Amino acid sequence: MAKESFDRITHDLFADEVRPGRPKSNPHSRQVQLKINKQKQIQRDKQKGLKRIELKVDSQLFEILNKLSKEQDISRGELITQLLNAQLN
């Protein structure tokens, strides 16, 4: 009987074959896992009453925001929230 490389049903023929990588620990593909995790994150944010805002800024402003957030030891999103609150109040 010939051994076909795509035949994974006959385990005894492949007993000494070493397959690279660690075994799958999740039945879903990586793409599906990312989609599920993003949905869970959106649900958590909704429960906290958070809304998503997207904005585009030039690289110079981006670097300034990064620098300020590191100096204050907060996330960039928290810094932007503080700046918006200070401007609106």
KAZI-V802299 format. One record per residue. N is the residue number from 0. SS is DSSP state (@ for helix, = for strand, . for the rest). Layout:
n & ss
N & SS
N & SS
This chain:
n & ss
0 & .
1 & .
2 & .
3 & .
4 & .
5 & .
6 & .
7 & .
8 & .
9 & .
10 & @
11 & @
12 & @
13 & @
14 & .
15 & .
16 & .
17 & .
18 & .
19 & .
20 & .
21 & .
22 & .
23 & .
24 & .
25 & .
26 & .
27 & .
28 & .
29 & @
30 & @
31 & @
32 & @
33 & @
34 & @
35 & @
36 & @
37 & @
38 & @
39 & @
40 & @
41 & @
42 & @
43 & @
44 & @
45 & @
46 & @
47 & .
48 & .
49 & .
50 & .
51 & .
52 & .
53 & .
54 & .
55 & .
56 & .
57 & .
58 & @
59 & @
60 & @
61 & @
62 & @
63 & @
64 & @
65 & @
66 & @
67 & @
68 & @
69 & @
70 & @
71 & @
72 & .
73 & .
74 & .
75 & @
76 & @
77 & @
78 & @
79 & @
80 & @
81 & @
82 & @
83 & @
84 & @
85 & @
86 & @
87 & @
88 & .
